[in-house]
């Protein structure tokens, strides 16, 4: 395994952009440049067959050198010290806190309570000495939704993206497959 000084220190990288902008592939290439055996931590809940096919497509793109972990909420359960970890993605991770399947509909969290849970879990997870590459979506870049739940979720994800970006050492915006460094 080649020497890489990035693996010797804690580092947080955020890759953001629109759907199909190349975020996941960029994160995977970056992880493989930093480690021969990176970790892929998927936060997705499989909602339907179409989404299952998307997940399978992502899995096929990665090779056997990846350690694959599926974790919908509690990332800090996993010891990744000394590893390079791609977390894909913050948007789905936020969804899992916002639309909790463990609670009755009338007990669903508020934006504020979900955001506080997410921040605390992010801090616990990234307290490990590892290189973290988080992938997220810029869902608030479009117009304002006429759906109240969507507006609340867009607020939640936007505030979580800001929180992660503030803590990140590097932020990359993906536009049409082109990476633009916006924080270095």
KOLKOL-875301 format. One record per residue: residue number from 1; x, y, z of N, C-alpha, C, O in turn. Coordinates in steps of 0.001 Angstrom, whole numbers. Example, Ala and Ser with C-alpha at 12.3 -4.5 7.8 and 13.67 -1.06 7.14 Angstrom:
BEGIN
 num   neast  nnorth     nup  caeast canorth    caup   ceast  cnorth     cup   oeast  onorth     oup
   1   13190   -5690    7800   12300   -4500    7800   13200   -3300    7800   14236   -3319    8465
   2   12850   -2250    7080   13670   -1060    7140   12900      30    7870   13409    1138    8039
This chain:
BEGIN
 num   neast  nnorth     nup  caeast canorth    caup   ceast  cnorth     cup   oeast  onorth     oup
   1     850   -1176       0       0       0       0     894    1238       0    1782    1348     846
   2     682    2167    -926    1539    3344    -986    1307    4251     214     207    4315     762
   3    2363    4949     608    2268    5902    1704    1389    7070    1290    1503    7587     179
   4     511    7481    2198    -304    8646    1930    -523    9388    3237   -1118    8846    4169
   5     -43   10630    3313    -122   11358    4563   -1558   11684    4956   -1811   11939    6134
   6   -2526   11687    4010   -3918   11963    4351   -4476   10924    5305   -5353   11233    6111
   7   -3980    9691    5225   -4500    8618    6067   -4024    8761    7507   -4548    8089    8396
   8   -3040    9625    7753   -2473    9767    9084   -3182   10836    9904   -2849   11030   11073
   9   -4143   11528    9325   -4834   12571   10063   -6316   12560    9741   -6755   12088    8692
  10   -7066   13102   10691   -8500   13234   10465   -8724   14288    9386   -8100   15349    9399
  11   -9614   13984    8462   -9901   14896    7359  -11354   14691    6961  -11833   13559    6894
  12  -12051   15786    6698  -13443   15727    6249  -13528   16440    4909  -13113   17592    4775
  13  -14071   15742    3923  -14261   16275    2572  -15752   16171    2261  -16362   15128    2498
  14  -16334   17229    1739  -17737   17234    1337  -17805   17427    -169  -17208   18355    -715
  15  -18544   16537    -839  -18782   16655   -2280  -20274   16865   -2471  -21084   16024   -2081
  16  -20631   17993   -3073  -22029   18365   -3223  -22337   18678   -4685  -21429   18908   -5484
  17  -23603   18683   -5020  -24032   19000   -6377  -25419   18449   -6633  -26058   17895   -5738
  18  -25872   18603   -7843  -27184   18117   -8226  -27172   16620   -8527  -26120   15980   -8525
  19  -28355   16079   -8784  -28457   14671   -9151  -27706   14420  -10454  -27739   15234  -11377
  20  -27028   13276  -10508  -26288   12831  -11688  -25197   13818  -12106  -24878   13941  -13289
  21  -24633   14520  -11123  -23562   15475  -11431  -22181   14840  -11336  -21183   15487  -11653
  22  -22108   13575  -10901  -20829   12881  -10803  -20258   12826   -9388  -19084   12504   -9203
  23  -21078   13136   -8401  -20612   13191   -7009  -20070   11851   -6522  -18946   11790   -6023
  24  -20836   10791   -6655  -20439    9483   -6119  -19187    8957   -6802  -18284    8450   -6136
  25  -19124    9070   -8114  -17940    8579   -8824  -16695    9381   -8441  -15607    8817   -8321
  26  -16849   10677   -8252  -15718   11499   -7818  -15268   11078   -6423  -14070   10958   -6167
  27  -16219   10856   -5524  -15880   10414   -4166  -15175    9061   -4196  -14203    8852   -3470
  28  -15652    8154   -5019  -15032    6826   -5113  -13612    6917   -5666  -12704    6270   -5145
  29  -13412    7712   -6711  -12060    7880   -7271  -11122    8497   -6239   -9972    8079   -6110
  30  -11608    9476   -5516  -10798   10126   -4490  -10416    9125   -3400   -9264    9089   -2967
  31  -11372    8318   -2958  -11105    7325   -1910  -10069    6308   -2386   -9166    5944   -1632
  32  -10192    5852   -3620   -9238    4870   -4149   -7853    5474   -4348   -6854    4755   -4308
  33   -7780    6790   -4564   -6474    7443   -4666   -5805    7538   -3296   -4580    7631   -3205
  34   -6601    7516   -2243   -6083    7638    -878   -5882    6299    -175   -5139    6213     803
  35   -6548    5246    -676   -6492    3952      11   -6716    2810    -973   -7512    2921   -1905
  36   -6004    1718    -751   -6229     514   -1561   -7493    -233   -1124   -8044   -1025   -1889
  37   -7950      22     109   -9116    -686     657  -10026     287    1404  -10118     240    2630
  38  -10703    1174     657  -11579    2142    1322  -12884    1497    1799  -13203     356    1465
  39  -13612    2265    2583  -14922    1862    3109  -15985    2650    2367  -15837    3852    2146
  40  -17064    1965    1981  -18220    2626    1393  -19359    2460    2380  -19845    1348    2588
  41  -19790    3558    2993  -20863    3525    3977  -22106    4103    3327  -22209    5310    3106
  42  -23049    3219    3025  -24277    3604    2331  -25373    3870    3359  -25609    3057    4253
  43  -26039    5012    3226  -27081    5403    4175  -28490    5145    3636  -29477    5484    4289
  44  -28583    4558    2470  -29875    4419    1789  -30777    3388    2451  -30328    2344    2924
  45  -32038    3709    2468  -33094    2734    2761  -33706    2391    1409  -34054    3289     642
  46  -33839    1124    1116  -34385     704    -178  -35904     864    -132  -36603      90     523
  47  -36395    1870    -831  -37822    2189    -802  -38624    1399   -1829  -39775    1045   -1573
  48  -38031    1120   -2988  -38780     440   -4048  -37800    -250   -4995  -36585    -160   -4818
  49  -38330    -927   -5983  -37505   -1709   -6907  -36586    -828   -7758  -35433   -1184   -8002
  50  -37092     307   -8203  -36262    1205   -9014  -35047    1668   -8216  -33938    1733   -8746
  51  -35261    1990   -6935  -34148    2432   -6108  -33182    1280   -5825  -31972    1489   -5744
  52  -33711      79   -5677  -32857   -1097   -5495  -31915   -1253   -6687  -30743   -1582   -6504
  53  -32411   -1022   -7907  -31561   -1112   -9103  -30464     -48   -9084  -29334    -316   -9492
  54  -30788    1148   -8618  -29769    2204   -8491  -28660    1773   -7533  -27475    1950   -7815
  55  -29061    1208   -6407  -28081     747   -5416  -27210    -349   -6018  -25990    -333   -5851
  56  -27825   -1297   -6716  -27064   -2384   -7344  -26081   -1848   -8377  -24970   -2364   -8501
  57  -26481    -811   -9126  -25596    -202  -10119  -24362     390   -9424  -23236     224   -9894
  58  -24587    1076   -8309  -23470    1638   -7548  -22558     527   -7031  -21335     648   -7098
  59  -23142    -548   -6518  -22343   -1657   -5977  -21511   -2324   -7065  -20358   -2681   -6826
  60  -22077   -2497   -8251  -21348   -3127   -9349  -20163   -2283   -9804  -19141   -2811  -10241
  61  -20312    -971   -9696  -19238     -71  -10109  -18016    -215   -9190  -16878     -43   -9627
  62  -18261    -525   -7940  -17155    -703   -6991  -16649   -2131   -7069  -17409   -3048   -7384
  63  -15402   -2319   -6790  -14801   -3641   -6842  -14676   -4269   -5467  -15160   -3721   -4477
  64  -14017   -5435   -5411  -13895   -6191   -4158  -12963   -5524   -3134  -12917   -5944   -1978
  65  -12226   -4494   -3548  -11332   -3822   -2602  -12089   -2961   -1596  -11513   -2510    -606
  66  -13366   -2734   -1842  -14180   -1912    -949  -14741   -2729     202  -15152   -3874      15
  67  -14758   -2141    1394  -15523   -2673    2522  -16859   -1951    2480  -16908    -730    2629
  68  -17944   -2689    2280  -19272   -2090    2159  -20022   -2211    3479  -20119   -3295    4054
  69  -20548   -1091    3949  -21346   -1041    5174  -22659    -358    4835  -22674     684    4180
  70  -23748    -940    5276  -25069    -329    5107  -25519     141    6489  -25647    -663    7413
  71  -25754    1425    6624  -26183    1994    7908  -27077    3191    7632  -26627    4209    7106
  72  -28337    3060    7988  -29303    4110    7683  -29219    5311    8607  -29544    6421    8186
  73  -28793    5130    9859  -28833    6243   10805  -27561    6408   11633  -26959    7482   11626
  74  -27154    5390   12328  -26151    5535   13385  -24754    5170   12882  -24232    4092   13164
  75  -24167    6101   12132  -22862    5898   11524  -21792    5615   12574  -20851    4864   12318
  76  -21935    6211   13749  -20913    6081   14791  -20830    4671   15372  -19912    4380   16139
  77  -21755    3801   15027  -21658    2390   15451  -20448    1700   14832  -20008     654   15309
  78  -19922    2285   13780  -18889    1622   12986  -17517    2231   13253  -17331    3445   13165
  79  -16572    1371   13577  -15195    1778   13831  -14464    1858   12492  -14236     840   11839
  80  -14104    3060   12097  -13415    3262   10825  -12069    3956   11029  -11520    4545   10098
  81  -11550    3885   12232  -10271    4541   12531   -9203    4097   11528   -9074    2916   11208
  82   -8443    5086   11044   -7351    4803   10118   -7795    4460    8706   -6969    4076    7878
  83   -9078    4589    8416   -9605    4226    7097  -10013    5469    6313  -10123    6564    6865
  84  -10233    5275    5026  -10828    6286    4150  -12260    5826    3913  -12492    4703    3464
  85  -13217    6693    4215  -14631    6316    4205  -15428    7251    3306  -15389    8470    3476
  86  -16149    6678    2354  -17117    7435    1557  -18476    7228    2205  -18927    6092    2356
  87  -19131    8315    2587  -20488    8259    3144  -21426    8785    2073  -21397    9971    1743
  88  -22249    7917    1535  -23133    8256     427  -24559    7888     810  -24896    6704     775
  89  -25399    8825    1169  -25174   10253    1114  -25890   10943    2272  -26719   10341    2956
  90  -25558   12207    2477  -26182   12997    3543  -27674   13165    3291  -28458   13140    4240
  91  -28083   13335    2048  -29501   13529    1733  -30339   12352    2222  -31366   12541    2875
  92  -29895   11133    1902  -30642    9958    2347  -30539    9773    3851  -31487    9319    4492
  93  -29397   10122    4413  -29211   10044    5857  -30188   10994    6556  -30812   10617    7548
  94  -30324   12216    6048  -31300   13160    6601  -32723   12616    6478  -33535   12754    7394
  95  -33009   12001    5339  -34335   11413    5124  -34649   10393    6209  -35775   10338    6703
  96  -33663    9588    6581  -33883    8537    7580  -34182    9096    8963  -34865    8441    9752
  97  -33693   10279    9275  -34023   10925   10542  -35336   11694   10443  -36114   11725   11396
  98  -35578   12307    9300  -36775   13132    9113  -38045   12286    9014  -39079   12641    9580
  99  -37959   11172    8296  -39099   10273    8121  -38814    8977    8862  -38666    7923    8243
 100  -38738    9049   10163  -38394    7878   10966  -39456    6800   10846  -40641    7061   11054
 101  -39033    5592   10512  -39955    4468   10409  -40219    3823   11765  -41095    2964   11878
 102  -39475    4223   12797  -39684    3648   14126  -40783    4375   14897  -41238    3881   15929
 103  -41211    5531   14417  -42168    6348   15156  -43486    6421   14411  -43539    6293   13188
 104  -44544    6627   15169  -45856    6835   14571  -45846    8164   13829  -45034    9041   14125
 105  -46748    8309   12869  -46779    9517   12047  -46875   10779   12910  -46216   11776   12616
 106  -47680   10748   13960  -47861   11931   14802  -46643   12202   15676  -46565   13259   16303
 107  -45688   11269   15733  -44468   11447   16518  -43267   11837   15658  -42143   11893   16157
 108  -43489   12102   14398  -42372   12415   13515  -41610   13625   14040  -42211   14550   14587
 109  -40287   13623   13877  -39479   14705   14438  -39711   16029   13720  -40110   16072   12556
 110  -39454   17079   14437  -39458   18401   13818  -38134   18571   13082  -37210   17779   13269
 111  -38043   19592   12255  -36792   19889   11576  -35702   20121   12618  -34587   19618   12481
 112  -36027   20881   13651  -35031   21198   14680  -34531   19957   15403  -33327   19803   15605
 113  -35442   19070   15795  -35003   17876   16531  -34223   16927   15626  -33237   16333   16063
 114  -34644   16775   14382  -33903   15914   13448  -32513   16492   13194  -31533   15749   13135
 115  -32423   17820   13042  -31135   18461   12792  -30193   18266   13982  -29009   17987   13793
 116  -30698   18408   15176  -29851   18213   16363  -29357   16772   16459  -28197   16537   16798
 117  -30232   15805   16164  -29812   14391   16158  -28731   14146   15110  -27739   13469   15382
 118  -28923   14694   13919  -27951   14525   12837  -26602   15136   13189  -25561   14511   12984
 119  -26618   16356   13719  -25366   17008   14098  -24621   16194   15154  -23411   15993   15054
 120  -25348   15731   16159  -24709   14957   17231  -24121   13659   16686  -23015   13269   17060
 121  -24857   12995   15808  -24358   11737   15230  -23165   12007   14315  -22199   11244   14323
 122  -23220   13074   13530  -22095   13454   12684  -20846   13677   13539  -19767   13184   13212
 123  -20999   14419   14628  -19852   14710   15493  -19289   13448   16133  -18071   13288   16216
 124  -20164   12545   16588  -19683   11272   17169  -18908   10475   16125  -17825    9966   16412
 125  -19455   10365   14921  -18838    9568   13865  -17502   10163   13428  -16511    9441   13317
 126  -17468   11452   13182  -16243   12076   12670  -15227   12374   13768  -14180   12960   13495
 127  -15517   11986   14979  -14547   12112   16061  -13424   11084   15905  -12383   11190   16553
 128  -13641   10098   15050  -12634    9075   14784  -11521    9657   13906  -11750   10571   13113
 129  -10318    9109   14065   -9176    9523   13247   -9259    8770   11923   -8764    7650   11796
 130   -9893    9403   10946  -10112    8786    9636  -10263    9896    8611  -10379   11070    8963
 131  -10260    9517    7342  -10577   10443    6260  -12006   10161    5834  -12332    9048    5423
 132  -12858   11172    5932  -14277   11046    5611  -14573   11828    4341  -14219   13001    4225
 133  -15223   11170    3390  -15660   11830    2161  -17188   11717    2128  -17732   10651    1839
 134  -17865   12814    2424  -19323   12834    2448  -19847   13313    1104  -19307   14249     515
 135  -20904   12664     621  -21586   13034    -616  -22956   13586    -228  -23630   13032     641
 136  -23364   14672    -870  -24688   15235    -594  -25253   15860   -1854  -24559   15988   -2862
 137  -26510   16246   -1788  -27200   16884   -2907  -27529   18322   -2560  -27763   18657   -1399
 138  -27545   19152   -3561  -27972   20543   -3407  -29439   20623   -3831  -29758   21138   -4903
 139  -30325   20109   -2982  -31737   20082   -3371  -32391   21453   -3271  -33462   21665   -3840
 140  -31769   22383   -2561  -32344   23709   -2420  -31961   24665   -3529  -32272   25853   -3448
 141  -31298   24183   -4553  -30862   25068   -5638  -31980   25420   -6609  -31865   26377   -7374
 142  -33057   24649   -6578  -34164   24911   -7490  -35164   25862   -6870  -34845   26582   -5924
 143  -36350   25866   -7393  -37409   26731   -6879  -37947   26214   -5551  -37606   25115   -5115
 144  -38773   27005   -4928  -39390   26638   -3656  -40576   25728   -3945  -41440   26049   -4761
 145  -40603   24584   -3261  -41667   23608   -3470  -42997   24137   -2948  -43035   24928   -2005
 146  -44089   23693   -3571  -45410   24032   -3054  -45866   23027   -1997  -46969   23138   -1463
 147  -45009   22043   -1696  -45318   21018    -706  -44635   21375     620  -43414   21525     666
 148  -45413   21510    1690  -44880   21943    2985  -43853   20959    3541  -42849   21380    4116
 149  -44084   19667    3379  -43129   18672    3886  -41815   18775    3128  -40744   18704    3731
 150  -41886   18940    1816  -40670   19091    1019  -39898   20342    1415  -38668   20322    1472
 151  -40610   21427    1687  -39929   22657    2119  -39213   22436    3452  -38087   22897    3640
 152  -39869   21732    4373  -39244   21447    5667  -38019   20554    5480  -36989   20784    6113
 153  -38118   19543    4623  -36971   18665    4396  -35827   19426    3713  -34662   19225    4056
 154  -36145   20281    2768  -35114   21081    2106  -34391   21958    3122  -33173   22115    3048
 155  -35129   22528    4069  -34505   23299    5150  -33556   22418    5956  -32412   22797    6208
 156  -34034   21244    6358  -33214   20325    7152  -31927   19976    6424  -30839   20091    6988
 157  -32049   19552    5178  -30853   19137    4458  -29920   20310    4183  -28700   20161    4265
 158  -30467   21453    3865  -29639   22631    3632  -28853   23018    4877  -27671   23350    4788
 159  -29500   22977    6035  -28799   23319    7278  -27764   22263    7646  -26704   22589    8180
 160  -28072   20993    7360  -27086   19943    7636  -25894   20066    6692  -24750   19895    7113
 161  -26153   20361    5424  -25056   20579    4481  -24162   21727    4950  -22937   21636    4868
 162  -24775   22806    5441  -23987   23925    5949  -23133   23506    7140  -21977   23914    7254
 163  -23702   22690    8026  -22978   22225    9208  -21760   21400    8800  -20660   21606    9312
 164  -21968   20468    7877  -20867   19617    7419  -19826   20461    6679  -18627   20287    6894
 165  -20270   21365    5817  -19334   22214    5056  -18476   23060    5996  -17287   23255    5743
 166  -19067   23556    7068  -18320   24359    8032  -17213   23528    8686  -16121   24038    8934
 167  -17487   22266    8962  -16519   21387    9620  -15539   20749    8631  -14505   20214    9032
 168  -15866   20809    7352  -15048   20143    6331  -13747   20893    6078  -13686   22120    6148
 169  -12711   20116    5781  -11428   20671    5366  -11463   21089    3903  -10738   21987    3475
 170  -12323   20417    3147  -12408   20666    1708  -13854   20452    1273  -14510   19518    1733
 171  -14352   21318     384  -15690   21181    -182  -15552   21270   -1692  -14891   22166   -2217
 172  -16180   20334   -2379  -16144   20263   -3842  -17575   20323   -4355  -18440   19578   -3895
 173  -17817   21200   -5297  -19109   21291   -5970  -18977   20598   -7318  -18076   20913   -8095
 174  -19868   19658   -7597  -19882   18970   -8888  -20924   19630   -9791  -22076   19824   -9402
 175  -20487   19972  -11011  -21380   20562  -12007  -21134   19816  -13311  -20053   19923  -13890
 176  -22119   19067  -13775  -22028   18357  -15055  -20757   17512  -15157  -20107   17488  -16203
 177  -20403   16821  -14072  -19249   15950  -14087  -17915   16647  -13862  -16866   16005  -13889
 178  -17950   17950  -13642  -16733   18731  -13422  -16692   19159  -11956  -17664   19690  -11419
 179  -15543   18913  -11324  -15413   19288   -9915  -14857   20705   -9799  -13908   21083  -10486
 180  -15484   21481   -8899  -15066   22848   -8625  -14801   22928   -7121  -15717   22764   -6316
 181  -13568   23177   -6752  -13221   23288   -5331  -13725   24631   -4820  -13371   25686   -5345
 182  -14567   24569   -3778  -15098   25816   -3225  -14583   26069   -1810  -14779   27152   -1258
 183  -13925   25066   -1224  -13234   25248      65  -12059   24305      64  -12211   23115    -213
 184  -10866   24835     377   -9674   23989     354   -8827   24319    1561   -7765   23726    1751
